[in-house]
Amino acid sequence: MRLITRLFVLALSAISLPALAAPTSGLYQVRTAVSSQQPEDRVAGLNRALDILVVRLTGDSAALQAPGLAELRKDPQQLVSQYGVEGSTLVVNFDPLTTESRLRDAGLALWGANRPLLLVWWLNEQDGSSTLVGDSQEQAAPVQAAAQNRGLPIRLPLADLQEQLVATSESLSAAQPDALLPASQRYAADALLGVVAQPAGDQWQAQWRLWLGDSREQGTLEAADQAALADAVMLAVSQRLAPRFIAAPGAAQSITLVVQGVDLPRMAELDRLLKPFNARLHKAEGNSLTYQVNASPEQLRAQLALGQLREVTAVAAEPVPQLSPLTTAVEQAGAQAVAPAAVAPAANVLTFSW
């Protein structure tokens, strides 16, 4: 008698883009303007850099009001591994391990370095014409700088003729990114960000839309110039994304995670994905690994979706066939009638597969 268990796979993403999430480069380096190299200006610059980093790591401007940050602001250099001045810019490299430890001690929940890669379709409209911002264009600089400042890995399209025809104001403002999907395939991104920017009086205004899986986010912002507008957009996007990947204090729990279909390259990828969750390898059996992690289920699902892992859910087993009435008394006496245990989902156990 064989107990047959069928499995079905739940799709995690409605947008069919090949995911390529990767550790965000330069996450712990902050650049901020300073008026001079005087000690008081340097200390003020270090505090500004700390504030930028805190928002970058938490995705929450309200985190700047955390009581535990007051002590760190008294001596921000304790978190710094190196800093220097380039012209009028203070470049600060924070030590990742020390900074993470001290910020967690201050009660802050942090967003790890592994973040969704955004393909940014940015359209500037001015004087009756529109320009799609391409990766190698001069107009790309403020967008790229803003993404770096807010800790978001991005790609910009090539902005060739075909893409310029696709990336219209209408397609970037649509509820669904259907018109953009074919042109987006070659960029291997996790999410799409569409932005339409244009002058509004003496300021600039942007309407933005973010498509990540089934999630849809949007907003309208104004700023003094294009650089400030790009920074405002990236900050808003960061604040919408972060809650998907950060567990609020007290929300994390101990979860047993089973991952199937693991080979050596995927094991390295899995270690990187699970780094924010203090993952501990509990068992390795064939191509299946079992971890103990500390996270919320929603946070863990969002993180593993970046690696294109799919959640696997067990369906209740088929009923066990009853003994035939024709079975002889001898056969019945020799048989071990074992009732199958009821199939129920184990508490705090999640199973994923590639």
Secondary structure, DSSP 4 states (H G I P E B T S, - for coil): ------EEEE---SS------EEPTTTTEEEEE-S--SHHHHHHHHHHHHHHHHHHHHS-GGGGG-TTHHHHHH-GGGGEEEEEEETTEEEEEE-HHHHHHHHHHTT-----SEEPPEEEEEEEEETTEEEEPPTTSTTHHHHHHHHHHTT--EE-----HHHHHH--HHHHTSSS-TTTHHHHGGG--SEEEEEEEEEETTEEEEEEEEEETTEEEEEEEEESSHHHHHHHHHHHHHHHHHHHH-PPTTT-EEEEEEEES--HHHHHHHHHHHGGGT-EEEEEETTEEEEEEEE-HHHHHHHHHTTT-EEEEEPPPPPPPPPPTT--HHHHHHS---PPPPP-PPTTEEEEE-
